[in-house]
């Protein structure tokens, strides 16, 4: 697993809830490729047209608040989000994302230092976030050893499978 992630930033405000990340009207879709087509549709209907695998979602406070549906984290994994940086996260969304192997990183003040289109580099071990467009460097909370183990395994299911095989 890469511990330094670099991509274009897509920036959102505060209180982006799970229905904005993946609108409830699509919850019956089960094919991951079809799920991906609706990522962030409630906040930015054009995101999937511009987003490339490895790009980075940046948000203010309380990203992923709302329901406990795993669909929100699944859709961001499905579009290949390299990482999600926010001032803070809804707790259930945060755990769902980590359990699916999606790096979600608490980074206070991130939206003050990153704008849409900036190229951002994130070292998830040290917690250093560099805005390569402006030169700004922001300190995020580094991932714990346990979370790094989950992420490097691809999520909780692959981790448990690996542990059971040992």
Biotite code that builds the C-alpha atoms (Angstrom):
import biotite.structure as struc

atoms = struc.array([
    struc.Atom([0.000, 0.000, 0.000], chain_id="A", res_id=1, res_name="UNK", atom_name="CA", element="C"),
    struc.Atom([1.215, 3.451, -0.873], chain_id="A", res_id=2, res_name="UNK", atom_name="CA", element="C"),
    struc.Atom([1.672, 5.613, 2.213], chain_id="A", res_id=3, res_name="UNK", atom_name="CA", element="C"),
    struc.Atom([2.042, 8.823, 0.207], chain_id="A", res_id=4, res_name="UNK", atom_name="CA", element="C"),
    struc.Atom([-1.033, 9.684, -1.814], chain_id="A", res_id=5, res_name="UNK", atom_name="CA", element="C"),
    struc.Atom([-1.039, 12.433, -4.423], chain_id="A", res_id=6, res_name="UNK", atom_name="CA", element="C"),
    struc.Atom([-3.991, 13.735, -6.378], chain_id="A", res_id=7, res_name="UNK", atom_name="CA", element="C"),
    struc.Atom([-6.172, 16.626, -7.373], chain_id="A", res_id=8, res_name="UNK", atom_name="CA", element="C"),
    struc.Atom([-8.334, 18.082, -4.609], chain_id="A", res_id=9, res_name="UNK", atom_name="CA", element="C"),
    struc.Atom([-12.124, 18.254, -4.764], chain_id="A", res_id=10, res_name="UNK", atom_name="CA", element="C"),
    struc.Atom([-13.249, 20.532, -1.961], chain_id="A", res_id=11, res_name="UNK", atom_name="CA", element="C"),
    struc.Atom([-16.562, 20.532, -0.059], chain_id="A", res_id=12, res_name="UNK", atom_name="CA", element="C"),
    struc.Atom([-17.977, 22.480, 2.858], chain_id="A", res_id=13, res_name="UNK", atom_name="CA", element="C"),
    struc.Atom([-19.264, 21.442, 6.232], chain_id="A", res_id=14, res_name="UNK", atom_name="CA", element="C"),
    struc.Atom([-21.909, 18.868, 7.170], chain_id="A", res_id=15, res_name="UNK", atom_name="CA", element="C"),
    struc.Atom([-21.704, 16.882, 3.932], chain_id="A", res_id=16, res_name="UNK", atom_name="CA", element="C"),
    struc.Atom([-24.017, 14.044, 4.888], chain_id="A", res_id=17, res_name="UNK", atom_name="CA", element="C"),
    struc.Atom([-24.206, 10.515, 3.573], chain_id="A", res_id=18, res_name="UNK", atom_name="CA", element="C"),
    struc.Atom([-27.178, 11.413, 1.347], chain_id="A", res_id=19, res_name="UNK", atom_name="CA", element="C"),
    struc.Atom([-25.037, 14.008, -0.421], chain_id="A", res_id=20, res_name="UNK", atom_name="CA", element="C"),
    struc.Atom([-22.186, 11.510, -0.765], chain_id="A", res_id=21, res_name="UNK", atom_name="CA", element="C"),
    struc.Atom([-24.522, 8.805, -2.073], chain_id="A", res_id=22, res_name="UNK", atom_name="CA", element="C"),
    struc.Atom([-28.180, 9.831, -2.428], chain_id="A", res_id=23, res_name="UNK", atom_name="CA", element="C"),
    struc.Atom([-30.678, 7.428, -0.839], chain_id="A", res_id=24, res_name="UNK", atom_name="CA", element="C"),
    struc.Atom([-32.670, 7.125, -4.063], chain_id="A", res_id=25, res_name="UNK", atom_name="CA", element="C"),
    struc.Atom([-29.826, 4.945, -5.424], chain_id="A", res_id=26, res_name="UNK", atom_name="CA", element="C"),
    struc.Atom([-29.523, 2.664, -2.391], chain_id="A", res_id=27, res_name="UNK", atom_name="CA", element="C"),
    struc.Atom([-31.040, -0.308, -4.217], chain_id="A", res_id=28, res_name="UNK", atom_name="CA", element="C"),
    struc.Atom([-28.173, -0.350, -6.744], chain_id="A", res_id=29, res_name="UNK", atom_name="CA", element="C"),
    struc.Atom([-25.793, -3.171, -5.874], chain_id="A", res_id=30, res_name="UNK", atom_name="CA", element="C"),
    struc.Atom([-23.272, -3.247, -8.730], chain_id="A", res_id=31, res_name="UNK", atom_name="CA", element="C"),
    struc.Atom([-20.199, -1.293, -7.569], chain_id="A", res_id=32, res_name="UNK", atom_name="CA", element="C"),
    struc.Atom([-19.588, 0.204, -11.023], chain_id="A", res_id=33, res_name="UNK", atom_name="CA", element="C"),
    struc.Atom([-23.145, 1.561, -11.042], chain_id="A", res_id=34, res_name="UNK", atom_name="CA", element="C"),
    struc.Atom([-22.800, 2.782, -7.458], chain_id="A", res_id=35, res_name="UNK", atom_name="CA", element="C"),
    struc.Atom([-19.693, 4.761, -8.458], chain_id="A", res_id=36, res_name="UNK", atom_name="CA", element="C"),
    struc.Atom([-21.678, 6.704, -11.065], chain_id="A", res_id=37, res_name="UNK", atom_name="CA", element="C"),
    struc.Atom([-23.507, 8.539, -8.269], chain_id="A", res_id=38, res_name="UNK", atom_name="CA", element="C"),
    struc.Atom([-20.590, 9.479, -5.984], chain_id="A", res_id=39, res_name="UNK", atom_name="CA", element="C"),
    struc.Atom([-21.073, 12.886, -4.353], chain_id="A", res_id=40, res_name="UNK", atom_name="CA", element="C"),
    struc.Atom([-24.089, 13.489, -6.608], chain_id="A", res_id=41, res_name="UNK", atom_name="CA", element="C"),
    struc.Atom([-25.977, 15.299, -3.847], chain_id="A", res_id=42, res_name="UNK", atom_name="CA", element="C"),
    struc.Atom([-23.145, 17.808, -3.377], chain_id="A", res_id=43, res_name="UNK", atom_name="CA", element="C"),
    struc.Atom([-21.589, 17.989, -6.869], chain_id="A", res_id=44, res_name="UNK", atom_name="CA", element="C"),
    struc.Atom([-23.430, 16.204, -9.704], chain_id="A", res_id=45, res_name="UNK", atom_name="CA", element="C"),
    struc.Atom([-20.386, 16.637, -11.986], chain_id="A", res_id=46, res_name="UNK", atom_name="CA", element="C"),
    struc.Atom([-17.767, 15.118, -9.679], chain_id="A", res_id=47, res_name="UNK", atom_name="CA", element="C"),
    struc.Atom([-17.661, 11.688, -11.336], chain_id="A", res_id=48, res_name="UNK", atom_name="CA", element="C"),
    struc.Atom([-17.032, 13.313, -14.718], chain_id="A", res_id=49, res_name="UNK", atom_name="CA", element="C"),
    struc.Atom([-13.923, 15.120, -13.415], chain_id="A", res_id=50, res_name="UNK", atom_name="CA", element="C"),
    struc.Atom([-12.638, 12.764, -10.699], chain_id="A", res_id=51, res_name="UNK", atom_name="CA", element="C"),
    struc.Atom([-9.728, 10.445, -11.479], chain_id="A", res_id=52, res_name="UNK", atom_name="CA", element="C"),
    struc.Atom([-8.597, 7.462, -9.461], chain_id="A", res_id=53, res_name="UNK", atom_name="CA", element="C"),
    struc.Atom([-6.276, 8.647, -6.686], chain_id="A", res_id=54, res_name="UNK", atom_name="CA", element="C"),
    struc.Atom([-7.805, 12.118, -6.439], chain_id="A", res_id=55, res_name="UNK", atom_name="CA", element="C"),
    struc.Atom([-8.524, 13.470, -2.992], chain_id="A", res_id=56, res_name="UNK", atom_name="CA", element="C"),
    struc.Atom([-11.749, 14.580, -1.335], chain_id="A", res_id=57, res_name="UNK", atom_name="CA", element="C"),
    struc.Atom([-11.282, 17.554, 1.006], chain_id="A", res_id=58, res_name="UNK", atom_name="CA", element="C"),
    struc.Atom([-14.011, 18.813, 3.325], chain_id="A", res_id=59, res_name="UNK", atom_name="CA", element="C"),
    struc.Atom([-14.674, 20.985, 6.317], chain_id="A", res_id=60, res_name="UNK", atom_name="CA", element="C"),
    struc.Atom([-16.306, 19.693, 9.498], chain_id="A", res_id=61, res_name="UNK", atom_name="CA", element="C"),
    struc.Atom([-18.559, 16.680, 10.003], chain_id="A", res_id=62, res_name="UNK", atom_name="CA", element="C"),
    struc.Atom([-17.989, 14.994, 6.634], chain_id="A", res_id=63, res_name="UNK", atom_name="CA", element="C"),
    struc.Atom([-20.130, 11.850, 6.372], chain_id="A", res_id=64, res_name="UNK", atom_name="CA", element="C"),
    struc.Atom([-22.663, 12.763, 9.022], chain_id="A", res_id=65, res_name="UNK", atom_name="CA", element="C"),
    struc.Atom([-26.131, 11.289, 8.717], chain_id="A", res_id=66, res_name="UNK", atom_name="CA", element="C"),
    struc.Atom([-27.136, 7.699, 8.253], chain_id="A", res_id=67, res_name="UNK", atom_name="CA", element="C"),
    struc.Atom([-25.114, 4.597, 9.036], chain_id="A", res_id=68, res_name="UNK", atom_name="CA", element="C"),
    struc.Atom([-25.465, 3.247, 5.506], chain_id="A", res_id=69, res_name="UNK", atom_name="CA", element="C"),
    struc.Atom([-22.160, 1.915, 4.241], chain_id="A", res_id=70, res_name="UNK", atom_name="CA", element="C"),
    struc.Atom([-23.011, 3.091, 0.708], chain_id="A", res_id=71, res_name="UNK", atom_name="CA", element="C"),
    struc.Atom([-21.348, 6.475, 1.248], chain_id="A", res_id=72, res_name="UNK", atom_name="CA", element="C"),
    struc.Atom([-17.954, 4.933, 1.941], chain_id="A", res_id=73, res_name="UNK", atom_name="CA", element="C"),
    struc.Atom([-18.462, 2.273, -0.748], chain_id="A", res_id=74, res_name="UNK", atom_name="CA", element="C"),
    struc.Atom([-19.103, 4.875, -3.454], chain_id="A", res_id=75, res_name="UNK", atom_name="CA", element="C"),
    struc.Atom([-15.949, 6.833, -2.577], chain_id="A", res_id=76, res_name="UNK", atom_name="CA", element="C"),
    struc.Atom([-13.912, 3.636, -2.647], chain_id="A", res_id=77, res_name="UNK", atom_name="CA", element="C"),
    struc.Atom([-15.561, 2.729, -5.966], chain_id="A", res_id=78, res_name="UNK", atom_name="CA", element="C"),
    struc.Atom([-14.432, 5.973, -7.635], chain_id="A", res_id=79, res_name="UNK", atom_name="CA", element="C"),
    struc.Atom([-10.914, 5.349, -6.363], chain_id="A", res_id=80, res_name="UNK", atom_name="CA", element="C"),
    struc.Atom([-10.611, 8.174, -3.850], chain_id="A", res_id=81, res_name="UNK", atom_name="CA", element="C"),
    struc.Atom([-6.961, 8.232, -2.800], chain_id="A", res_id=82, res_name="UNK", atom_name="CA", element="C"),
    struc.Atom([-7.855, 9.769, 0.546], chain_id="A", res_id=83, res_name="UNK", atom_name="CA", element="C"),
    struc.Atom([-10.478, 11.867, 2.244], chain_id="A", res_id=84, res_name="UNK", atom_name="CA", element="C"),
    struc.Atom([-9.232, 14.803, 4.308], chain_id="A", res_id=85, res_name="UNK", atom_name="CA", element="C"),
    struc.Atom([-11.559, 16.753, 6.587], chain_id="A", res_id=86, res_name="UNK", atom_name="CA", element="C"),
    struc.Atom([-11.569, 18.880, 9.710], chain_id="A", res_id=87, res_name="UNK", atom_name="CA", element="C"),
    struc.Atom([-13.749, 16.170, 11.252], chain_id="A", res_id=88, res_name="UNK", atom_name="CA", element="C"),
    struc.Atom([-15.885, 13.191, 10.268], chain_id="A", res_id=89, res_name="UNK", atom_name="CA", element="C"),
    struc.Atom([-19.183, 11.638, 11.251], chain_id="A", res_id=90, res_name="UNK", atom_name="CA", element="C"),
    struc.Atom([-18.067, 8.737, 13.459], chain_id="A", res_id=91, res_name="UNK", atom_name="CA", element="C"),
    struc.Atom([-19.978, 5.968, 11.686], chain_id="A", res_id=92, res_name="UNK", atom_name="CA", element="C"),
    struc.Atom([-18.825, 7.120, 8.246], chain_id="A", res_id=93, res_name="UNK", atom_name="CA", element="C"),
    struc.Atom([-15.250, 7.280, 9.541], chain_id="A", res_id=94, res_name="UNK", atom_name="CA", element="C"),
    struc.Atom([-15.341, 3.664, 10.741], chain_id="A", res_id=95, res_name="UNK", atom_name="CA", element="C"),
    struc.Atom([-17.125, 2.452, 7.614], chain_id="A", res_id=96, res_name="UNK", atom_name="CA", element="C"),
    struc.Atom([-14.445, 4.041, 5.429], chain_id="A", res_id=97, res_name="UNK", atom_name="CA", element="C"),
    struc.Atom([-11.552, 2.635, 7.465], chain_id="A", res_id=98, res_name="UNK", atom_name="CA", element="C"),
    struc.Atom([-13.202, -0.802, 7.509], chain_id="A", res_id=99, res_name="UNK", atom_name="CA", element="C"),
    struc.Atom([-13.404, -0.664, 3.693], chain_id="A", res_id=100, res_name="UNK", atom_name="CA", element="C"),
    struc.Atom([-9.761, 0.379, 3.389], chain_id="A", res_id=101, res_name="UNK", atom_name="CA", element="C"),
    struc.Atom([-10.360, 4.040, 2.484], chain_id="A", res_id=102, res_name="UNK", atom_name="CA", element="C"),
    struc.Atom([-7.910, 6.477, 4.147], chain_id="A", res_id=103, res_name="UNK", atom_name="CA", element="C"),
    struc.Atom([-9.904, 9.105, 6.028], chain_id="A", res_id=104, res_name="UNK", atom_name="CA", element="C"),
    struc.Atom([-7.658, 11.643, 7.690], chain_id="A", res_id=105, res_name="UNK", atom_name="CA", element="C"),
    struc.Atom([-8.538, 14.274, 10.261], chain_id="A", res_id=106, res_name="UNK", atom_name="CA", element="C"),
    struc.Atom([-6.788, 17.461, 9.189], chain_id="A", res_id=107, res_name="UNK", atom_name="CA", element="C"),
    struc.Atom([-7.882, 20.591, 11.087], chain_id="A", res_id=108, res_name="UNK", atom_name="CA", element="C"),
    struc.Atom([-7.906, 23.693, 8.898], chain_id="A", res_id=109, res_name="UNK", atom_name="CA", element="C"),
    struc.Atom([-7.548, 21.794, 5.626], chain_id="A", res_id=110, res_name="UNK", atom_name="CA", element="C"),
    struc.Atom([-10.134, 23.872, 3.734], chain_id="A", res_id=111, res_name="UNK", atom_name="CA", element="C"),
    struc.Atom([-8.209, 27.042, 4.623], chain_id="A", res_id=112, res_name="UNK", atom_name="CA", element="C"),
    struc.Atom([-5.179, 25.691, 2.779], chain_id="A", res_id=113, res_name="UNK", atom_name="CA", element="C"),
    struc.Atom([-6.596, 23.725, -0.167], chain_id="A", res_id=114, res_name="UNK", atom_name="CA", element="C"),
    struc.Atom([-8.862, 24.811, -3.004], chain_id="A", res_id=115, res_name="UNK", atom_name="CA", element="C"),
    struc.Atom([-10.523, 22.760, -5.741], chain_id="A", res_id=116, res_name="UNK", atom_name="CA", element="C"),
    struc.Atom([-8.014, 21.731, -8.367], chain_id="A", res_id=117, res_name="UNK", atom_name="CA", element="C"),
    struc.Atom([-4.936, 22.030, -6.143], chain_id="A", res_id=118, res_name="UNK", atom_name="CA", element="C"),
    struc.Atom([-2.539, 19.093, -6.259], chain_id="A", res_id=119, res_name="UNK", atom_name="CA", element="C"),
    struc.Atom([-2.247, 17.616, -2.788], chain_id="A", res_id=120, res_name="UNK", atom_name="CA", element="C"),
    struc.Atom([0.206, 15.083, -1.409], chain_id="A", res_id=121, res_name="UNK", atom_name="CA", element="C"),
    struc.Atom([-0.647, 13.217, 1.805], chain_id="A", res_id=122, res_name="UNK", atom_name="CA", element="C"),
    struc.Atom([1.764, 11.146, 3.884], chain_id="A", res_id=123, res_name="UNK", atom_name="CA", element="C"),
    struc.Atom([-0.655, 9.029, 5.910], chain_id="A", res_id=124, res_name="UNK", atom_name="CA", element="C"),
    struc.Atom([2.088, 7.744, 8.215], chain_id="A", res_id=125, res_name="UNK", atom_name="CA", element="C"),
    struc.Atom([3.518, 11.109, 9.290], chain_id="A", res_id=126, res_name="UNK", atom_name="CA", element="C"),
    struc.Atom([0.320, 13.095, 8.807], chain_id="A", res_id=127, res_name="UNK", atom_name="CA", element="C"),
    struc.Atom([1.994, 15.682, 6.599], chain_id="A", res_id=128, res_name="UNK", atom_name="CA", element="C"),
    struc.Atom([-0.223, 17.186, 3.903], chain_id="A", res_id=129, res_name="UNK", atom_name="CA", element="C"),
    struc.Atom([1.439, 19.283, 1.210], chain_id="A", res_id=130, res_name="UNK", atom_name="CA", element="C"),
    struc.Atom([-0.427, 21.530, -1.172], chain_id="A", res_id=131, res_name="UNK", atom_name="CA", element="C"),
    struc.Atom([1.930, 21.261, -4.119], chain_id="A", res_id=132, res_name="UNK", atom_name="CA", element="C"),
    struc.Atom([0.099, 24.033, -5.940], chain_id="A", res_id=133, res_name="UNK", atom_name="CA", element="C"),
    struc.Atom([0.652, 26.686, -3.252], chain_id="A", res_id=134, res_name="UNK", atom_name="CA", element="C"),
    struc.Atom([3.498, 25.214, -1.191], chain_id="A", res_id=135, res_name="UNK", atom_name="CA", element="C"),
    struc.Atom([1.414, 25.139, 2.002], chain_id="A", res_id=136, res_name="UNK", atom_name="CA", element="C"),
    struc.Atom([2.129, 22.314, 4.461], chain_id="A", res_id=137, res_name="UNK", atom_name="CA", element="C"),
    struc.Atom([-0.563, 21.221, 6.910], chain_id="A", res_id=138, res_name="UNK", atom_name="CA", element="C"),
    struc.Atom([-0.276, 18.758, 9.769], chain_id="A", res_id=139, res_name="UNK", atom_name="CA", element="C"),
    struc.Atom([-2.953, 16.076, 9.921], chain_id="A", res_id=140, res_name="UNK", atom_name="CA", element="C"),
    struc.Atom([-3.477, 13.453, 12.570], chain_id="A", res_id=141, res_name="UNK", atom_name="CA", element="C"),
    struc.Atom([-1.294, 10.461, 11.674], chain_id="A", res_id=142, res_name="UNK", atom_name="CA", element="C"),
    struc.Atom([-2.950, 7.063, 11.432], chain_id="A", res_id=143, res_name="UNK", atom_name="CA", element="C"),
    struc.Atom([-2.580, 4.643, 14.312], chain_id="A", res_id=144, res_name="UNK", atom_name="CA", element="C"),
    struc.Atom([-0.714, 1.370, 13.789], chain_id="A", res_id=145, res_name="UNK", atom_name="CA", element="C"),
    struc.Atom([-4.035, -0.491, 13.970], chain_id="A", res_id=146, res_name="UNK", atom_name="CA", element="C"),
    struc.Atom([-5.655, 1.700, 11.294], chain_id="A", res_id=147, res_name="UNK", atom_name="CA", element="C"),
    struc.Atom([-2.553, 1.435, 9.087], chain_id="A", res_id=148, res_name="UNK", atom_name="CA", element="C"),
    struc.Atom([-2.795, -2.355, 9.396], chain_id="A", res_id=149, res_name="UNK", atom_name="CA", element="C"),
    struc.Atom([-6.457, -2.210, 8.310], chain_id="A", res_id=150, res_name="UNK", atom_name="CA", element="C"),
    struc.Atom([-5.670, 0.073, 5.380], chain_id="A", res_id=151, res_name="UNK", atom_name="CA", element="C"),
    struc.Atom([-2.658, -1.913, 4.196], chain_id="A", res_id=152, res_name="UNK", atom_name="CA", element="C"),
    struc.Atom([-4.786, -5.061, 4.252], chain_id="A", res_id=153, res_name="UNK", atom_name="CA", element="C"),
    struc.Atom([-7.459, -3.425, 2.103], chain_id="A", res_id=154, res_name="UNK", atom_name="CA", element="C"),
    struc.Atom([-10.010, -3.214, 4.911], chain_id="A", res_id=155, res_name="UNK", atom_name="CA", element="C"),
    struc.Atom([-11.328, -5.271, 7.790], chain_id="A", res_id=156, res_name="UNK", atom_name="CA", element="C"),
    struc.Atom([-12.603, -8.246, 5.782], chain_id="A", res_id=157, res_name="UNK", atom_name="CA", element="C"),
    struc.Atom([-9.285, -8.887, 3.993], chain_id="A", res_id=158, res_name="UNK", atom_name="CA", element="C"),
    struc.Atom([-7.460, -8.379, 7.319], chain_id="A", res_id=159, res_name="UNK", atom_name="CA", element="C"),
    struc.Atom([-9.639, -10.932, 9.103], chain_id="A", res_id=160, res_name="UNK", atom_name="CA", element="C"),
    struc.Atom([-9.313, -13.376, 6.220], chain_id="A", res_id=161, res_name="UNK", atom_name="CA", element="C"),
    struc.Atom([-5.517, -13.046, 6.360], chain_id="A", res_id=162, res_name="UNK", atom_name="CA", element="C"),
    struc.Atom([-5.518, -13.570, 10.146], chain_id="A", res_id=163, res_name="UNK", atom_name="CA", element="C"),
    struc.Atom([-7.733, -16.657, 9.886], chain_id="A", res_id=164, res_name="UNK", atom_name="CA", element="C"),
    struc.Atom([-5.397, -18.179, 7.300], chain_id="A", res_id=165, res_name="UNK", atom_name="CA", element="C"),
    struc.Atom([-2.384, -17.875, 9.622], chain_id="A", res_id=166, res_name="UNK", atom_name="CA", element="C"),
])
